[in-house]
Amino acid sequence: MKDARRIAVIGSGPAGLMATDGLASAGHAVTLFEKRKGLSWKLYIAGGSGLNVSNSLPLDLFAKHYTGPAAHWQDCLKAFGPQAWLQFIEEKLGIGTFLGTSQRYFVETMHAALLVRNWKRRLEGLGVTITLNTPITDFRRAAAGWELWREEQSQGTFDALVFALGGGSYEPAESLAWPAMFTSKGLVFKPFEPSNTGFEVAWPAAFLQEAEGQPIKNIRLISARGERKGDLVITQYGLEGTPIYFAGMSGLVHLDLKPDLTEEQIVQRLQKTRENLSPMRRAQKFLQLSPGSKALLFHKAPAAAIRDVPGLAHVIKNFPLELERPRPLSESISASGGLAWENFDENLMLKSLPGVYCAGEMLDWDAPTGGFLIQACVAQGHWISDHLSFG
């Protein structure tokens, strides 16, 4: 290809893999650098309980789930949205996908191993050089472009660089070195904070003995951040699960333990027997509460609120719970914060460093779980591969 250039992609998560794929498919000589001994470590983590790759929401609603510039997400997802990504997985990587009952798309294998293996094979077929065990510690201007460095060892000079180094989630703080590499060049960086993470709760010991590991199924969590329906899991330190990832916040929140019933309907169900049962025994018999919900009511409900049926119905629909602090960044599914949008032009190139691009969770955006995170990363990787120019 007459206009082929040498391009380095640093980072092998979904953003880096998609940028590499698009650039190599266009005929460029691409070298993919990864600091670990294998590709896409975080995809393996994401797929631990089923690799959820996208969501079935209409595109206009899909874009509203992201923080950051609305116009960017609209353009990016229009160029490479859920259907394009699913088609890529099926046609280019040879892996089927399916729509789950949660309206999320999954790969048929439910895990990342085959997807990563097939993608690696595809990239090698496109002529990509894959360099593992190579953490990049600096990049510097050179006469013929940009030179990459690992400590004091040059890794080569390239016409353009694409960084896709991920956010701070699941990373030990001491290993997250890339922010310093960018701030040393005058770029604005917002410190990472945990997102899509569990929250700590001061559980009584007796409660944990009975309930640790139990699900609180089919509930709605309501907070000042919003509300979300789904399942939670009681842990030794607090709570995990999609509702708390979406709407969790330090302070008082409320759980609706029976979101499919009104308070009046709950009262009717609890009063329909003539047996002389306590309100809690009635709830156990007629409401099909999950084990975690029963434990919450028994150990954590205000005593005065569950002495009669109306009081119990009210607390079932408005269960008060004090959340303490979020779990550490090293345990969170994703992170808010990152390189500020003011650093970038519309093509995700750094304004002050022409020819240097960034994609994925390095940037200051956030989204809930449910396929939105991976979809955003591949869409940004694709966007760069389509809009990359040389400084």
HELIX and SHEET records of a PDB file:
HELIX    1   1 PRO A   14  SER A   25  1                                  12    
HELIX    2   2 TRP A   41  ALA A   46  1                                   6    
HELIX    3   3 GLY A   47  SER A   49  5                                   3    
HELIX    4   4 LEU A   59  ALA A   63  1                                   5    
HELIX    5   5 ALA A   70  ALA A   79  1                                  10    
HELIX    6   6 PRO A   82  GLU A   91  1                                  10    
HELIX    7   7 ALA A  113  GLY A  125  1                                  13    
HELIX    8   8 ALA A  173  SER A  175  5                                   3    
HELIX    9   9 TRP A  178  THR A  183  1                                   6    
HELIX   10  10 ALA A  205  ALA A  211  1                                   7    
HELIX   11  11 THR A  242  ALA A  247  1                                   6    
HELIX   12  12 GLU A  263  LEU A  270  1                                   8    
HELIX   13  13 PRO A  279  PHE A  286  1                                   8    
HELIX   14  14 PRO A  291  LYS A  300  1                                  10    
HELIX   15  15 ALA A  303  ILE A  306  5                                   4    
HELIX   16  16 VAL A  309  LYS A  317  1                                   9    
HELIX   17  17 LEU A  329  GLU A  331  5                                   3    
HELIX   18  18 TRP A  341  ASN A  343  5                                   3    
HELIX   19  19 GLY A  360  MET A  362  5                                   3    
HELIX   20  20 PHE A  372  HIS A  387  1                                  16    
SHEET    1   A 5 THR A 129  THR A 131  0                                        
SHEET    2   A 5 ALA A  29  PHE A  33  1                                        
SHEET    3   A 5 ARG A   6  ILE A  10  1                                        
SHEET    4   A 5 ALA A 160  PHE A 163  1                                        
SHEET    5   A 5 VAL A 356  CYS A 358  1                                        
SHEET    1   B 3 ASN A  52  ASN A  55  0                                        
SHEET    2   B 3 ARG A 104  VAL A 107 -1                                        
SHEET    3   B 3 THR A  97  LEU A  99 -1                                        
SHEET    1   C 3 ASP A 138  ALA A 142  0                                        
SHEET    2   C 3 GLY A 145  ARG A 150 -1                                        
SHEET    3   C 3 GLN A 153  PHE A 158 -1                                        
SHEET    1   D 2 PHE A 189  SER A 195  0                                        
SHEET    2   D 2 SER A 334  LEU A 339 -1                                        
SHEET    1   E 6 PHE A 199  GLU A 200  0                                        
SHEET    2   E 6 GLY A 238  GLU A 240 -1                                        
SHEET    3   E 6 GLY A 226  ILE A 234 -1                                        
SHEET    4   E 6 PRO A 215  SER A 223 -1                                        
SHEET    5   E 6 GLY A 251  ASP A 256 -1                                        
SHEET    6   E 6 PHE A 319  LEU A 323 -1                                        
END                                                                             
